[in-house]
Amino acid sequence: MKLKNYEVKSFFKNPNQDFSFALIYGSNSVEVSRNCKIVSELVAGPTASEEMRIEEFSNDFIKKNPGVLENSVKSLGFFSGKRLVVVKDTTDAITNEIEACIKNWTKDDANIILTAGALSTKSSLRKLAEACSTGYSLPVYENPLTLSELKFLVNDYNINIKDSDLLLRLLQYQQVIEINVFRNLLEKLALYKNGDKRPVSLKELTEIFSDSEEFDEYDAVNFMTNGEISKLLQSLKKLEDKKVSLTNIVIRSSRNFLTLHKLKSHPQGVEFALNSNRPPIFGERKKIVKAQLSNWSVSQIEKALTMLSTLDKKIRSSSKTPSTSLVERDLIKIAQLTRKKA
């Protein structure tokens, strides 16, 4: 069964108990696993694992052992209650096995939950889930959180935030980092405030979020891409003082330039590319990316990617930890590309 985006979100909060199988898929493996865990607990209860009512298999195991999946789905458990069979990292290679299993599925059988990476519209697994009347296709997209979703998440972590301006600031933070990193920082904030019933202050929020390594790395990449060399050097020094490996910056920089290249070279133009990109680029992050795209040509971006690739090879081929000066020098050269006409 194919669901709309809001229906998928609703399912993750209150899943239908009578599904033959649910396919949870997406490029963010952390979020896919998290939603699998949520659905499992909501359907079978928090004690299901202890009571051996959840069986887990890998895609390869099912592929090599035909019939195991159906036997597991049909078998009776020692404890009463819902049973689940979870297959992780599922691929199209076992679509036929799943299809054969759900043909004979009844409400007395175990529910099947499949997790998978990103699946194209041509995927046989995805097509099966979308066409099945008792199955659910549940894509996990890295869509921006709405304010109501953020409030739900904050309450879920038992974080007391009274100031609406702080919530909006949190929303801005979420716009520039991956959702799983954002959740980790929320958890850190919850632990920081454990036992303290007072509302979170601006100072406390800033200490946890603005001082995180993820934001420092993000700043360094932006300073380099914007050609702000003095700020880049200050940012790299800050990361070095925190003992953060500068190879992280090389990796993040490569990802950023690959995104810029995809957007800049889109046949239907930058604006269309920005609005249709997955995962979506929005809010403050969108403004930053648009500004960077205006400063870089496709040929400059390609040159930056070549330089980053060469730097990455230097780092990987060396048996020693790369010197800070080596990484700094090459990142400065890339930053200087913005001052040259393509």
Beta strands, then each sheet from edge to edge (+ up, - down):
strand 1: 21-25
strand 2: 54-58
strand 3: 84-88
strand 4: 111-116
strand 5: 135-139
sheet 1: 2+ 3+ 4+ 1+ 5+
end
